[in-house]
């Protein structure tokens, strides 16, 4: 790695001095924070001319160059080979050295780091040394987009990482959480934000010992699990929607989800290539796992409406959820339900009719809980739903299904 100095704009009367580090055809520029009159600068020697004032600046530049070489040698000892990672390491170490005129002027912003992180995501592998080689799922991309969106909303332009420990960030972050996220949702996005910061640390974009206090994970609480009963599912299945073809198609997709456990991102892209004589096979969009869903009699009746081409309605998930609430209301799924969530550790209870609470993910919960209630072995259900062994989420479904069985037994033996 070679180091040299140059003026940012030699055509002006005065200009900032930049340090440039080169490796092959690649280079980075770092502002030293020092300004000098352009006529006193020697572009050949990259120093202040001998017959001009400012010779003490040459001493400072010599120290910066020597320190830069030492930093580069440390990077070699650490076996940092990747060019981008090497540049980030050298850049941050120089900024932290205290030799530049404005030590606080870390030119690496959160926005820049997010851009680099997104570039890495586009390569298709998880950008984290702790999980080398693992693929980036569709869900991971979606969730990071949400993190990116909320950071864009609350961060000033060109934000240094030091802002993350400021009172201003804490106030804005908590206000956003209060207005948009429950504790369960906060846990998901704080974890992803912490993973992003770890990646920044791994790539020497940001050095820290502990996560900012504001990114402490909230305590986990068990919230309400909403799934349809078999009677409610049949009410939707038997609903006459011949005069509402748009609702009819959304209802059919929802039923397919209820009979397979497929998420909306998968059921909405089903085609003839996925549907066989006895099973549905596809790679899930969220996790990339290959799943196999047996075609049961109730599922077959829905699929036969679309054979042999199996062309299903293309509609956004938001619009599909709007239609689903209307379908549930028409099916008279009007029972009131108490929904328990938590915000900042405080229990929040809302009572609403089920038709207003229903959303597409309810289909996946319905498939799992009804399968368990009907006696299907948990391992068999997991093989279709894609849940891993000892999954916390799946164990919640098992507990929920057990409670439903207990309620049915108590009702039968009153």
C-alpha positions, 0 to 999 in steps of 0.5 A: 500500500502506497501513501501520498498527499494531494490538494482537493482543489488545486485551482482554488486559492486554498484547498484541503489536503487529502491523504490517498492510499493506493493498492493496485488500481484501487484507492481511498481518500481521507481528508487530513482536515488541514487547509493550505494556500495552493501556491505554497504547495509542491505537487511534486514533493506533496509537501509545503514548499521550503520557502513558504510558511507552514514547515511545521505542517510538513512535520505533521504530514510526515507523522501521518504518513509514517503512522499510516505505514505502521497501520498498514503493517498491522493490517498485514499481521492481522492478515486482512487481505480483502481490499475493501476491508483493508481500506476500512481498517486503515482509514478508521485507524488513521482517523483514530490516531489523533494526527488529523486536524479534526479527530472527530471528523470520521468520514464513515457515516451510517448511511455509507455503511448501510450502502456497503452492507446492501452491496454485500447482501446483493451478493447473496451471502450473509455478510457476517464473519460469524456465519460465513457462507450462509445464504441471505434469505428473502426475509432477511432482505425484507427485514433489513429494508425495514431497518433501512427505512426507519433509519432513513426516517430518524437519522440526520444526513451524513450521520456519524456512528457516534450519533448512536449513543446520543440522547437525540438518537435515543429519543427518536428511536424510542418515539419510533418504537412507540408509534410503530413496533410492539416489543416482539417486533422491536426484538426482531429489528433490534437484533438485525440492527445489532447484526449490521453493527457487528458487520461494521465492526468486522469490516472495520467501519465502526469500532465499539466494545458494547452495543449502544444502550438504546439497542438493549433487547426488550424482555420477551413476553408471550403474546396472543396466538390467533388461528382459525378453528376448523368450523371457522375455516369451513365457513370460509370454505363454504362461502358462496362468492360466485358474484365476487370473483376477486374475493373468490380468488383471494379466498382460494389462495387463503385456503391453499395456505391453510391446507399447506402452511405456505406463506403468502410470498410462496402461495402467490407465486404457485404455478403448474411447475410446483404442483404434482399429482400428489404433492406441491414442491417448491423452494420457499422465498423467505428461507430458501428451504425446499418444502413438500406439501401433500395434496389432501382432499380439501386442498385438491378440491381448491386446486381442481378449479385452476387445473391444468394451468394453475394460474392464480390471481396476482395481488399485493399482500396488502390488498389480499389482507383487505379482501381477507377481512371482508371474506371473514366478515361475510363468513360471519367470523365475528367473535370477539377476541382479546389480543395481548401485546407488549410495548416497553414492557407494558401489557397492551390489551385490545378486544376486536372482532376476529374478522378485523384481526385476520391476516394472511399469516393466520393461515399458516398458524391455522394449518399448524394448529389444526394439524396438531389438534387433528392428531398429526405428529409434530415432526410431520407438521414441521416437515411441511411447515419448515420449522426446525427442531426445537423451534420456539415458534413451533413449540408455541403452536404445540402448546396452543393446540394442546390447550384447544384439545383440553377445551374440546375434552372439557366441553365433551365431558361436561 
